[in-house]
Amino acid sequence: MEIVIISGLSGAGKSRVAAVLEDMDFYCVDNMPLAMMPKFAELCLATQGRYERVALVTDVRALENIDELFSTFDEMRELGCVLSILYVEAEVETIVRRYRETRRRHPLDMVGSSIEDAVNKEMELLAPLRTQADEIIDTTGQTLSKLQRRLFKRFMDGQDHKAMNVTVKSFGFKHGMPIETDLLFDVRFMPNPFYIPELRYKTGMDDLVKDYVFGFEQSNEFFQRFCDMLDFLLPHYIDEGRRYLVVCFGCTGGRHRAPAVAQALFEYLSEQGYPVDIIHRDIDKE
């Protein structure tokens, strides 16, 4: 089991890092007491694979004794956990500004001291942990998309395409437009199998219908151009921090042409390694 300890300066962005890891299917827990961590690791291990990737967020409030913290980490490693430490920090001026903007109180902000004093004290207290970190992330001036790219590169073996979840949906215009859509294409320009008696009561999931739809040059040319467009778009969407995309294809009734094209795209994206789901909304409607 992989456990990532997210720690670092308050206000530096630990919660944001945890949110990105959660999108990567990590099970994230914020501010778990130090004494509970080994027992929590045991419980996760007992699930036999249900919690293979876990992220625990801890901050200065849990570090009354830094030696106790390192002993806890060693205990978790002895249980068989692969443990790594992400240390999140930012420039003092940046953290001070963030606290002033949110009007939150710093955990070490004592009466008579400034936020800057509290940040500097926290840096001093966390210095031993910082030296043990596997990776240090400075969020000063860093956009969310850059943070996502860095974390995906670190924890997804550089396979950025896994960061984009695509849902492919077919529908019929006569049943109404989908509420949720990012890219929508009308495939009613393709020859309609509905007017072929032996195909009318079949669907786009049947090989005879798929062969008919893609038996025309315009259908094949459209699909090839569309795939070329997605090959260009998806990496740029990922670079900008987008994690979900809904692609919809519509025909008249949603039974023949749209399902055939949607299924072809589903198979294409699956071959490319993207996490992809498919929905044929109206395929069973008259």
Residue pairs with C-beta under 8 A, 6 or more apart in sequence:
1 41
1 44
1 45
1 51
1 52
1 53
1 54
1 80
1 81
1 82
2 52
2 53
2 54
2 81
2 82
2 84
3 41
3 54
3 55
3 56
3 76
3 81
3 82
3 83
3 84
4 21
4 26
4 53
4 54
4 55
4 56
4 83
4 84
4 85
4 86
4 155
5 55
5 56
5 58
5 73
5 83
5 84
5 85
5 86
6 14
6 17
6 18
6 21
6 55
6 56
6 57
6 58
6 86
6 88
7 14
7 57
7 58
7 59
7 85
7 86
7 87
7 88
7 126
7 129
7 133
8 14
8 59
8 86
8 87
8 88
8 89
8 126
8 130
8 137
9 88
9 89
9 90
9 95
9 119
9 122
9 123
9 126
10 59
10 60
10 95
10 106
10 107
10 108
10 119
10 122
11 90
11 95
11 98
11 99
11 104
11 106
11 119
12 88
12 89
12 90
12 95
12 139
13 88
13 90
13 137
13 139
13 147
14 57
14 59
14 88
15 30
15 57
16 139
16 144
16 147
17 86
17 88
17 137
17 147
17 151
18 26
18 28
18 30
18 55
18 57
19 28
20 147
20 148
20 151
20 152
21 28
21 53
21 55
21 151
21 155
22 28
22 55
23 148
23 163
23 243
24 53
24 151
24 152
24 155
24 156
24 163
25 53
26 53
26 54
26 55
26 155
27 44
27 51
27 53
27 54
27 55
28 54
28 55
28 56
28 57
29 40
29 54
29 55
29 56
29 57
30 57
31 57
31 58
31 59
31 61
31 62
32 40
32 56
32 57
32 58
33 62
34 58
34 62
34 68
34 69
34 72
35 72
37 56
37 72
37 76
38 72
38 75
38 76
38 79
40 56
41 54
41 76
41 79
41 81
42 79
44 50
44 51
44 54
45 79
45 80
45 81
58 69
59 107
60 107
60 108
60 122
60 125
60 126
61 107
62 69
63 69
63 125
63 126
63 129
66 125
66 128
66 129
69 129
70 132
73 83
73 85
76 83
77 83
84 134
84 135
85 129
85 132
85 133
85 134
85 135
86 133
86 134
86 135
86 137
87 126
87 129
87 130
87 133
87 135
87 136
87 137
88 137
88 139
89 123
89 130
89 136
89 137
89 138
89 139
90 98
90 138
90 139
90 140
91 138
91 140
92 116
92 119
92 120
92 123
94 139
94 140
94 141
95 115
95 119
96 115
96 116
96 119
99 105
99 106
99 115
100 115
106 115
106 118
106 119
106 122
107 118
107 122
108 118
108 121
108 122
108 125
109 115
109 118
110 118
130 136
135 154
137 147
137 150
139 147
143 241
144 241
145 239
145 240
145 241
148 163
148 241
148 243
149 160
149 238
149 239
152 159
152 160
152 162
152 163
153 160
156 162
156 163
159 273
160 235
160 238
161 234
161 235
161 238
161 272
161 273
161 274
162 273
162 274
162 275
163 238
163 243
164 234
164 237
164 238
164 242
164 243
164 244
164 245
164 274
164 275
165 243
165 244
165 245
165 274
165 275
165 276
165 277
166 234
166 244
166 245
166 246
166 247
166 269
166 274
166 275
166 276
166 277
167 244
167 245
167 246
167 247
167 276
167 277
167 278
167 279
168 247
168 248
168 249
168 262
168 265
168 266
168 269
168 276
168 277
168 278
168 279
169 178
169 181
169 246
169 247
169 248
169 249
169 262
169 278
169 279
169 280
169 281
170 204
170 248
170 249
170 250
170 251
170 254
170 258
170 259
170 261
170 262
170 263
170 279
170 280
170 281
170 282
170 283
171 177
171 178
171 248
171 249
171 250
171 254
171 258
171 281
171 282
172 250
172 251
172 252
172 253
172 254
172 255
172 258
172 281
172 282
172 285
173 186
173 188
173 250
173 251
173 252
173 254
174 252
174 253
174 254
175 253
175 254
175 281
175 282
175 285
177 184
177 250
178 184
178 246
178 248
178 281
180 246
181 246
181 247
181 248
182 245
182 246
182 247
183 245
183 246
183 247
183 248
184 247
184 248
184 249
184 250
185 226
185 247
185 248
185 249
185 250
186 250
186 251
187 222
187 249
187 250
187 251
187 257
187 258
187 261
188 250
188 251
188 252
188 257
189 218
189 222
190 213
190 216
190 218
190 219
190 222
190 251
190 257
190 261
191 212
191 213
191 216
191 219
192 251
192 252
192 256
192 257
193 199
193 200
193 202
193 209
193 212
193 213
193 256
193 257
194 200
194 252
194 253
194 255
194 256
196 212
198 208
199 206
199 208
199 209
199 212
199 256
202 208
202 209
202 256
203 209
203 255
203 256
203 259
203 280
203 283
204 210
204 213
204 255
204 256
204 257
204 258
204 259
204 260
204 261
204 262
204 263
204 280
204 283
205 259
205 260
205 263
205 280
205 283
209 256
209 260
210 260
210 263
210 264
213 219
213 256
213 257
213 260
213 261
214 220
214 223
214 260
214 264
219 261
223 261
223 264
223 265
226 265
227 265
227 268
230 247
230 265
230 269
231 272
234 245
234 274
237 245
247 265
249 257
249 258
249 261
249 262
249 265
250 258
251 257
251 258
253 282
253 285
253 286
254 280
254 281
254 282
254 283
254 285
255 282
255 283
255 285
259 280
259 283
262 278
262 280
263 278
266 276
266 278
269 276
270 276
